[in-house]
Amino acid sequence: MKSEFGKGCAYCLGLFLCHSERDYIVRDGFAKTKKEKECLEIINRPSMWFYGASDHMFEMEIPKNIPLRLQKRLGRFKTKAIKWRLPMDEKDNATEDDRKWAIQEAKDLLRELDKQLGLKPIKGGWE
């Protein structure tokens, strides 16, 4: 069986979060030329960012063996991310706050999944 953007739960959340590192490429000077900076700024627009990051939500599975509240939270996250990927009208366009929320929510969901595995995760200071 194959998957274009990944399948699973924690794995898909991790792939979604990989897209959050693009901020550092622009801000920290990894883009050297004007053209590189312009391209990265376009890619970093919330609507474009969600277009790429949310690909990993298509086959994200929600485990049935976790509390219902966490299943629902994962479902809401998945629904919002996909909605922001290709908004049906202008009012659904993602904002920078939406992107920040999604990144933090994905991290929080991963910690919650760790708790379900019996671990005691601690939020890192350099998250």
C-alpha positions as CSV (number, residue, x, y, z in Angstrom):
1,M,0.0,0.0,0.0
2,K,1.2,3.5,-0.8
3,S,0.4,7.0,0.4
4,E,1.4,10.2,-1.2
5,F,1.4,12.4,2.0
6,G,1.6,9.8,4.8
7,K,-0.9,7.8,6.8
8,G,-1.3,7.5,10.5
9,C,-2.0,9.9,13.3
10,A,1.2,11.1,15.1
11,Y,3.1,10.6,11.8
12,C,0.8,12.9,9.9
13,L,0.9,15.5,12.7
14,G,4.7,15.4,12.5
15,L,4.7,15.9,8.8
16,F,2.3,18.8,9.1
17,L,4.7,20.4,11.7
18,C,7.7,20.0,9.3
19,H,6.2,22.8,7.3
20,S,6.5,25.2,10.3
21,E,10.3,25.3,9.9
22,R,10.0,27.5,6.8
23,D,9.6,30.6,9.0
24,Y,13.2,30.2,10.2
25,I,14.5,29.9,6.6
26,V,13.3,33.4,5.8
27,R,13.8,35.0,9.2
28,D,17.2,33.6,10.0
29,G,18.8,34.5,6.7
30,F,19.0,31.2,4.9
31,A,17.4,32.7,1.8
32,K,20.3,34.7,0.3
33,T,19.1,36.1,-2.9
34,K,16.2,38.5,-3.4
35,K,14.4,35.9,-5.5
36,E,14.8,33.2,-2.9
37,K,13.4,35.6,-0.2
38,E,10.4,36.5,-2.4
39,C,9.6,32.9,-3.2
40,L,9.8,31.9,0.5
41,E,7.7,34.9,1.5
42,I,5.0,33.7,-0.9
43,I,5.2,30.1,0.3
44,N,4.9,31.4,3.9
45,R,1.6,33.2,3.4
46,P,-0.9,31.4,5.6
47,S,-3.0,30.3,2.7
48,M,0.0,28.9,0.8
49,W,1.4,27.4,3.9
50,F,-1.8,25.5,4.7
51,Y,-1.9,24.3,1.1
52,G,1.2,22.3,1.6
53,A,1.0,21.5,5.3
54,S,-2.5,20.2,5.1
55,D,-1.8,17.6,2.5
56,H,-0.8,15.5,5.4
57,M,-4.3,15.6,6.9
58,F,-5.9,13.7,4.0
59,E,-5.0,10.3,5.4
60,M,-4.6,11.2,9.0
61,E,-6.3,8.5,11.0
62,I,-8.0,9.2,14.3
63,P,-7.4,6.3,16.7
64,K,-10.6,4.8,18.2
65,N,-8.8,3.6,21.4
66,I,-8.3,7.1,22.8
67,P,-10.8,9.2,24.8
68,L,-13.6,10.6,22.8
69,R,-12.6,14.2,23.7
70,L,-9.2,13.7,22.1
71,Q,-10.8,12.0,19.0
72,K,-13.0,15.0,18.6
73,R,-10.1,17.4,19.1
74,L,-8.1,15.6,16.4
75,G,-11.2,15.7,14.1
76,R,-11.6,19.4,14.6
77,F,-8.0,20.0,13.9
78,K,-8.1,18.0,10.7
79,T,-11.3,19.7,9.5
80,K,-9.9,23.2,10.1
81,A,-6.6,22.5,8.4
82,I,-8.2,21.1,5.3
83,K,-10.7,24.0,5.2
84,W,-7.8,26.5,5.3
85,R,-6.0,24.5,2.6
86,L,-8.5,25.5,-0.1
87,P,-11.0,28.0,1.4
88,M,-14.4,28.0,-0.3
89,D,-14.8,31.7,0.1
90,E,-12.8,34.8,1.3
91,K,-14.0,34.6,4.9
92,D,-12.4,31.2,5.3
93,N,-8.9,32.4,4.3
94,A,-6.3,31.4,6.9
95,T,-4.6,34.2,8.9
96,E,-1.2,34.2,10.5
97,D,-3.0,33.6,13.9
98,D,-4.7,30.5,12.4
99,R,-1.3,29.2,11.3
100,K,0.2,29.9,14.8
101,W,-2.8,28.2,16.4
102,A,-2.5,25.1,14.1
103,I,1.2,24.7,14.8
104,Q,0.7,24.9,18.5
105,E,-2.4,22.7,18.4
106,A,-0.4,20.0,16.5
107,K,2.3,20.1,19.2
108,D,-0.3,19.9,22.0
109,L,-2.0,17.0,20.3
110,L,1.3,15.1,20.0
111,R,1.8,15.6,23.8
112,E,-1.7,14.4,24.4
113,L,-1.1,11.3,22.3
114,D,2.1,10.6,24.4
115,K,0.0,10.8,27.5
116,Q,-2.3,8.1,26.1
117,L,0.8,6.0,25.6
118,G,1.5,6.2,29.3
119,L,4.3,8.8,29.0
120,K,4.7,12.1,30.9
121,P,5.6,14.6,28.2
122,I,6.9,18.0,29.2
123,K,6.5,21.0,26.9
124,G,9.9,22.2,25.8
125,G,11.2,25.7,26.3
126,W,12.6,25.8,22.8
127,E,9.5,24.5,21.0
